[in-house]
Amino acid sequence: MPPVTKRAAARHDLVEHFLYLAENAGLAVAERFLSRAEASFTDLARQPMLGAPVTLKHPDLAGMRKWQVRDFDNHLVFYEPRPGGVSIVRVLHAASDWWSLLGFEA
């Protein structure tokens, strides 16, 4: 399987989403979210160009793409294709100000 690396911010995002879902929707939903997120990461590693390109002015984010967590359409995966895999940058709720959370202006 192609490698999936998660940046520290992405790991933090996953924990935050898990805690929120566990508290507000139940432990089973939170666990399903983590499982579906990991499955989505694996899909992206196998087909790195699957997600839509995100056009940002900042050169450090050239090539950034986004994809939805499987079965959790309001959770977006921001990632960068890498040789033979992907780097997961953030996992953000679609309603959040993800431009700011990415740390750059659009």
C-alpha positions in Angstrom: 0.0 0.0 0.0 1.3 3.5 -0.8 2.4 5.5 2.2 0.1 8.0 4.0 1.8 10.5 6.2 -0.2 12.7 8.5 1.1 16.1 9.6 0.7 17.0 13.3 -2.2 19.4 12.5 -4.1 16.6 10.7 -3.6 14.2 13.7 -4.9 16.9 16.0 -7.9 17.5 13.7 -8.8 13.8 13.8 -8.7 13.8 17.6 -10.8 17.0 17.8 -13.4 15.6 15.4 -13.5 12.3 17.3 -14.0 14.0 20.6 -16.7 16.2 19.2 -18.6 13.4 17.5 -18.3 11.1 20.6 -19.8 13.8 22.8 -22.5 14.9 20.3 -23.3 11.9 18.2 -22.0 8.9 20.2 -19.0 6.8 20.4 -20.0 4.5 17.5 -20.3 7.5 15.1 -16.9 8.8 16.3 -15.2 5.5 15.8 -16.9 5.2 12.3 -15.5 8.6 11.5 -12.0 7.5 12.2 -12.4 4.3 10.3 -13.8 6.2 7.3 -11.1 8.9 7.5 -8.4 6.2 7.4 -10.2 4.5 4.4 -10.3 7.8 2.6 -6.6 8.4 3.2 -5.9 4.9 1.8 -8.0 5.7 -1.3 -6.1 9.0 -1.8 -2.7 7.2 -1.4 -3.7 4.8 -4.2 -5.1 7.6 -6.4 -3.4 10.9 -5.3 -5.1 12.9 -8.1 -8.6 11.9 -7.0 -9.3 15.1 -5.0 -10.1 18.5 -6.4 -7.2 21.0 -6.7 -7.3 23.9 -4.2 -6.1 27.1 -5.8 -4.1 29.1 -3.3 -1.8 32.0 -3.8 0.9 30.8 -1.4 3.6 28.8 -3.2 4.1 26.4 -0.3 0.6 25.1 -0.9 0.9 24.6 -4.7 -0.5 21.1 -5.5 -2.8 21.0 -2.5 -6.0 19.0 -3.1 -9.2 18.3 -1.1 -11.4 15.3 -0.7 -14.4 14.4 1.5 -14.1 11.8 4.2 -16.1 8.8 3.0 -19.7 8.9 4.5 -18.9 12.2 6.3 -19.4 14.7 3.5 -18.9 17.7 5.8 -15.4 16.7 6.7 -12.7 17.7 4.1 -9.3 16.2 3.8 -6.6 18.6 2.6 -3.6 16.8 1.2 -0.6 16.9 -1.0 0.3 14.1 -3.4 3.7 12.8 -2.8 5.8 10.3 -4.8 4.0 7.0 -4.2 1.5 8.3 -1.7 0.0 11.4 0.1 0.7 13.8 2.9 -2.5 14.6 4.9 -2.2 18.3 5.8 -5.5 18.9 7.6 -8.9 17.3 8.2 -11.4 20.2 8.6 -15.2 20.6 8.8 -16.6 22.2 5.6 -18.4 24.9 7.6 -15.2 26.1 9.2 -13.1 28.9 7.9 -10.7 26.4 6.4 -8.8 29.1 4.4 -7.6 30.6 7.7 -7.1 27.2 9.3 -4.8 26.3 6.6 -2.8 29.3 7.6 -2.9 31.2 4.4 -5.1 33.6 2.5 -6.9 32.3 -0.6 
